[in-house]
């Protein structure tokens, strides 16, 4: 099991940037395969991006080219760099350990037009 704590959310105007962080506390093997998800008001939670143990990454089409997922070398912190933000990116953002099926509590992102 791993405890995941997100931070870095906030309010920003369209076109702006935010960098989300997800700190992991617990078994390090839980952080070898991680993802970001988001849930907008009234909508289902959706996949945003993932990073595998070998460093390979994947993105939802809606964020490709604007968001970048990464981890520190110790794999203790997961990041999501979000650039060129749009109002439709407004949501709660959650990190997930795919290996251990643990979720963080979320961090809110609000993008105004």
C-alpha positions as CSV (number, residue, x, y, z in Angstrom):
1,X,0.0,0.0,0.0
2,X,1.0,3.6,-0.5
3,X,-0.3,6.9,0.6
4,X,-0.6,9.5,-2.2
5,X,-0.8,13.2,-1.5
6,X,-1.5,15.6,-4.4
7,X,-0.7,19.3,-4.4
8,X,-0.3,22.2,-6.8
9,X,-3.8,22.8,-7.9
10,X,-5.3,26.2,-8.1
11,X,-7.1,28.8,-10.2
12,X,-5.5,30.0,-13.4
13,X,-6.6,31.8,-16.6
14,X,-6.9,30.1,-19.9
15,X,-3.5,29.7,-21.5
16,X,-1.8,29.5,-18.1
17,X,0.2,26.7,-16.5
18,X,0.2,24.7,-13.4
19,X,2.4,21.9,-12.1
20,X,0.7,19.2,-10.0
21,X,2.7,17.0,-7.6
22,X,1.8,13.7,-6.0
23,X,4.0,12.6,-3.1
24,X,4.1,8.9,-2.3
25,X,4.6,7.5,1.2
26,X,4.9,3.7,1.5
27,X,6.1,0.8,-0.6
28,X,8.2,2.1,-3.5
29,X,7.2,-0.7,-5.8
30,X,3.7,0.9,-5.7
31,X,5.1,3.9,-7.6
32,X,6.6,2.2,-10.6
33,X,3.4,2.5,-12.6
34,X,1.5,5.7,-11.9
35,X,-1.3,7.6,-13.5
36,X,-3.2,10.9,-13.4
37,X,-7.0,11.0,-13.6
38,X,-9.4,13.9,-13.4
39,X,-13.1,14.3,-12.7
40,X,-15.0,17.4,-13.8
41,X,-18.2,18.4,-12.0
42,X,-21.1,16.1,-13.1
43,X,-18.8,13.9,-15.1
44,X,-17.1,10.5,-14.7
45,X,-13.5,10.2,-13.7
46,X,-11.3,10.0,-16.8
47,X,-7.8,9.1,-17.6
48,X,-5.3,11.9,-18.2
49,X,-1.8,10.4,-18.4
50,X,0.4,7.5,-17.2
51,X,4.0,6.7,-16.7
52,X,5.4,3.1,-16.6
53,X,8.3,1.7,-14.7
54,X,10.5,2.0,-17.9
55,X,9.6,5.6,-18.2
56,X,7.3,5.3,-21.1
57,X,4.3,7.7,-21.1
58,X,0.8,7.9,-22.5
59,X,-1.7,10.7,-22.7
60,X,-5.4,11.2,-23.3
61,X,-5.9,12.8,-26.7
62,X,-7.4,15.9,-25.0
63,X,-4.2,16.8,-23.2
64,X,-1.6,15.4,-25.7
65,X,1.0,18.1,-26.5
66,X,0.0,20.3,-23.5
67,X,0.5,18.1,-20.4
68,X,3.7,16.3,-19.4
69,X,4.0,13.5,-16.8
70,X,7.2,12.8,-15.0
71,X,8.7,11.3,-11.8
72,X,11.7,12.1,-9.7
73,X,14.6,9.6,-9.8
74,X,13.5,8.0,-6.6
75,X,10.0,7.6,-7.9
76,X,8.7,9.2,-4.7
77,X,7.0,12.1,-6.4
78,X,4.9,12.1,-9.5
79,X,4.4,15.4,-11.5
80,X,2.0,16.7,-14.1
81,X,3.1,19.8,-15.9
82,X,0.0,21.4,-17.5
83,X,0.5,24.1,-20.1
84,X,-1.9,26.0,-22.4
85,X,-4.7,25.2,-20.0
86,X,-8.3,25.4,-21.2
87,X,-11.5,25.9,-19.3
88,X,-12.4,22.3,-20.1
89,X,-9.4,21.2,-18.0
90,X,-11.3,22.3,-14.9
91,X,-11.6,19.3,-12.6
92,X,-10.3,17.5,-9.5
93,X,-7.1,15.8,-10.4
94,X,-6.1,12.5,-8.8
95,X,-2.9,10.5,-8.9
96,X,-3.2,6.7,-8.8
97,X,-0.8,3.9,-8.1
98,X,-1.6,1.4,-10.9
99,X,0.5,-1.3,-9.2
100,X,-1.2,-1.1,-5.8
101,X,-4.6,0.4,-6.8
102,X,-4.3,3.3,-4.4
103,X,-5.6,6.8,-5.0
104,X,-4.8,10.3,-3.6
105,X,-7.4,12.7,-2.3
106,X,-7.2,15.0,-5.3
107,X,-6.3,18.6,-6.0
108,X,-8.6,21.0,-7.6
109,X,-7.8,22.8,-10.9
110,X,-9.9,25.7,-12.1
111,X,-9.3,27.4,-15.4
112,X,-11.2,30.5,-16.2
113,X,-11.8,31.9,-19.7
